[in-house]
Amino acid sequence: MSGHNKWSTIKQKKGKNDAARAKVFTKIGRELIVAIKTGGSADPNVNSKLRDTIAKAKAANVPNDNIERIIKKAANDSDSTNYEAVTYEGYGPCGIAVIVEALTDNRNRTAGEVRHYFDKFGGNMGTQGCVGFMFQRKGVLVIEREELEKDEDAVMTDALEVGAADFEADDDIFTIYTEPDDFGAVRDDLEKLGYTFVSAEIEMVPDTYTKIEDEDAAVKMQKMLDMFEDNDDIQNVWHNWDF
């Protein structure tokens, strides 16, 4: 995701009302539960997936009390719900490539809802792999420029020295890319150097971006993304819309 695109998305999410932020907390809570169940431990020093999800939660401003409560609940196995990770792919208006990642306890329900959102706003849900080849899975760490005293060269040097694969500077942010397997180590080393992140997670990054020139189609695309975001089962939506 280009720096400008990524920062626009972050600001949009941070600017949402309390109800929308609570929904984000709920989704990340579900990720924490799954990370513990699949990783077999509630200790982030042992469970790397849990450690990554905690970092994502902190970047999203989920309160520490919430994180600790969810971890304790999952560790005690008081939540017996079994969530399944499912990925859907399709096209939005004007051929925008879309990947939807969900954690659901009812695969049929979620598939029907995702298909409905695609259809309602001029897109269509495709088969597995129909757009996935247009994306690469990468670790993405975003740092806000105004929060730093260091200049661009210093940040880039720090990032590359701890193992980052690429670095991108924008007017408002620095974006650091890693290989997926290196993400946790790079993030931890940068935190030790005093960096904090406005976003820190493994993402599906598009190889190229597509603009929507038609205003009505752009409105439909945004409404479709809003519907995805509003669904509790849907954890992440990746796309190549250059908005």
C-alpha positions in Angstrom: 0.0 0.0 0.0 1.4 3.4 -0.9 2.3 5.6 1.9 -0.4 8.2 1.1 -3.0 5.5 0.7 -2.0 3.7 4.0 -2.0 7.0 6.0 -5.4 7.9 4.7 -6.8 4.6 5.8 -5.2 4.9 9.3 -6.6 8.4 9.8 -10.0 7.3 8.6 -10.1 4.5 11.1 -8.8 6.6 14.0 -11.4 9.2 13.3 -14.3 6.9 13.7 -16.8 7.2 16.5 -16.7 5.3 19.7 -19.1 2.6 18.4 -16.8 2.0 15.4 -13.7 1.8 17.6 -15.4 -0.6 19.9 -16.1 -2.8 16.9 -12.3 -2.7 16.0 -11.6 -3.8 19.6 -14.0 -6.7 19.3 -12.3 -7.9 16.1 -8.8 -7.7 17.5 -10.1 -9.5 20.6 -11.3 -12.3 18.4 -7.8 -12.4 16.8 -6.2 -12.6 20.3 -8.4 -15.6 21.2 -7.6 -17.4 18.0 -3.9 -16.7 18.4 -3.9 -18.3 21.9 -5.9 -21.3 20.8 -3.8 -22.0 17.7 -0.5 -21.1 19.3 -1.2 -23.2 22.3 0.0 -20.6 24.9 -1.1 -17.4 26.5 2.6 -16.3 26.9 3.6 -13.9 24.1 7.2 -14.8 24.7 6.4 -18.3 23.6 3.6 -17.6 21.1 4.8 -15.4 18.3 1.4 -15.1 16.7 0.0 -13.8 20.0 2.9 -11.3 20.3 2.2 -10.0 16.8 -1.5 -9.6 17.6 -0.8 -7.8 20.9 1.4 -5.4 18.9 -1.4 -4.8 16.4 -3.9 -4.2 19.3 -1.6 -1.6 20.9 -1.1 0.2 17.6 -4.9 0.3 17.3 -5.1 1.9 20.8 -6.8 -1.1 22.4 -6.5 -0.5 26.2 -4.0 -2.8 28.0 -6.8 -3.8 30.4 -8.9 -5.1 27.5 -5.9 -7.0 26.1 -5.1 -8.6 29.4 -8.8 -9.5 30.1 -9.2 -11.2 26.7 -5.9 -13.2 27.1 -7.0 -14.4 30.6 -10.4 -15.4 29.3 -8.9 -17.4 26.4 -6.2 -19.0 28.5 -8.9 -20.2 30.9 -10.8 -21.6 27.9 -14.0 -19.8 29.0 -14.8 -18.9 25.4 -15.7 -22.2 23.7 -16.4 -20.6 20.3 -14.3 -22.1 17.5 -13.4 -19.6 14.9 -12.3 -20.6 11.4 -10.0 -18.5 9.2 -11.5 -18.0 5.8 -10.4 -15.8 2.9 -12.6 -14.5 0.1 -11.5 -12.8 -3.1 -13.3 -10.7 -5.7 -13.6 -7.5 -7.6 -15.1 -4.1 -6.6 -16.4 -1.5 -9.0 -14.1 -0.8 -12.0 -12.3 -4.1 -11.4 -10.7 -3.1 -8.1 -9.1 -6.3 -6.6 -10.3 -7.1 -3.1 -9.2 -9.7 -0.5 -11.4 -10.3 2.5 -10.0 -12.1 5.6 -12.5 -13.4 8.1 -12.7 -15.3 11.4 -16.1 -17.0 11.6 -18.0 -19.5 13.6 -20.4 -20.0 10.7 -18.8 -20.3 7.3 -22.1 -20.3 5.3 -23.4 -17.1 7.0 -20.2 -15.2 6.4 -19.8 -16.3 2.8 -23.4 -15.2 2.1 -22.8 -11.8 3.6 -19.6 -11.2 1.8 -21.1 -12.2 -1.5 -24.1 -9.9 -0.8 -21.7 -6.9 -0.2 -19.8 -7.5 -3.4 -23.1 -7.8 -5.4 -24.8 -4.8 -3.8 -22.2 -2.3 -4.7 -21.3 -3.4 -8.3 -18.6 -5.9 -7.6 -18.6 -9.7 -7.7 -17.1 -12.4 -5.5 -14.7 -14.6 -7.4 -12.9 -17.9 -6.9 -10.0 -18.5 -4.6 -6.8 -17.1 -6.2 -8.6 -14.8 -8.7 -6.9 -11.7 -7.3 -4.4 -13.1 -4.7 -1.6 -13.2 -7.3 -1.8 -9.3 -7.4 -0.7 -9.0 -3.8 2.4 -9.9 -1.7 2.2 -10.7 2.0 4.5 -8.4 3.9 5.1 -7.1 7.4 4.2 -3.4 7.4 5.3 -1.0 10.2 4.0 2.6 10.0 5.7 5.4 12.0 4.2 8.9 12.2 6.8 11.5 11.2 5.8 14.2 13.7 6.3 11.8 16.6 10.0 11.5 15.8 13.1 13.7 16.3 15.1 11.6 13.9 15.3 12.5 10.2 14.5 10.2 7.3 18.0 8.9 6.8 18.4 7.9 10.4 15.1 6.1 10.4 15.9 4.3 7.2 19.3 3.3 8.5 17.8 1.9 11.8 15.2 0.0 9.8 17.6 -1.6 7.4 20.2 -2.4 10.1 17.6 -4.5 12.0 16.6 -6.5 9.0 13.8 -4.5 7.1 13.4 -5.4 3.5 12.3 -1.9 2.2 11.6 1.6 3.4 9.3 4.3 2.1 9.0 7.9 3.2 5.9 10.0 2.7 5.0 13.5 3.8 3.3 12.2 7.0 4.7 8.8 7.7 7.6 6.3 7.3 6.6 2.9 6.1 8.9 -0.1 6.8 8.4 -3.4 5.0 9.7 -6.8 6.1 9.5 -10.3 5.0 6.6 -12.0 6.9 9.0 -14.3 8.9 11.1 -11.3 9.9 8.3 -9.0 11.0 8.3 -9.8 14.7 12.0 -9.5 15.1 12.2 -6.2 13.2 9.3 -4.7 15.2 10.8 -5.8 18.5 14.3 -4.4 17.6 12.8 -1.0 16.5 10.7 -0.8 19.7 14.0 -1.3 21.7 15.3 1.7 19.7 12.4 3.8 21.0 10.1 3.6 18.0 6.3 3.4 18.3 3.9 2.5 15.5 0.5 3.8 14.3 0.1 0.5 12.5 2.0 -2.8 12.8 0.8 -6.0 11.1 1.2 -8.5 8.3 -0.6 -7.2 5.3 -1.5 -8.1 1.7 0.3 -5.4 -0.2 -0.8 -4.9 -3.9 1.8 -4.9 -6.7 0.0 -2.1 -8.5 -2.9 0.3 -7.8 -6.0 1.2 -9.8 -7.8 4.5 -9.8 -11.6 4.9 -10.0 -12.3 7.9 -12.3 -16.1 7.6 -12.0 -17.5 9.4 -8.9 -20.5 7.1 -8.5 -18.3 4.0 -8.7 -15.9 5.5 -6.1 -18.9 6.1 -3.8 -20.0 2.5 -4.2 -16.5 1.2 -3.6 -16.3 3.1 -0.3 -19.7 1.9 0.8 -18.7 -1.7 0.0 -15.6 -1.3 2.2 -17.7 0.3 5.0 -20.0 -2.8 4.9 -17.0 -5.1 5.2 -15.6 -3.1 8.0 -18.9 -3.2 9.9 -19.1 -7.0 9.8 -17.8 -8.6 13.0 -16.6 -11.7 11.2 -14.4 -9.7 8.8 -11.0 -9.0 10.2 -9.1 -7.4 7.3 -9.9 -6.1 3.8 -7.1 -5.6 1.4 -7.5 -3.8 -2.0 -5.6 -2.0 -4.7 -7.8 1.1 -4.9 -5.6 4.2 -5.3 -8.1 6.6 -3.6 
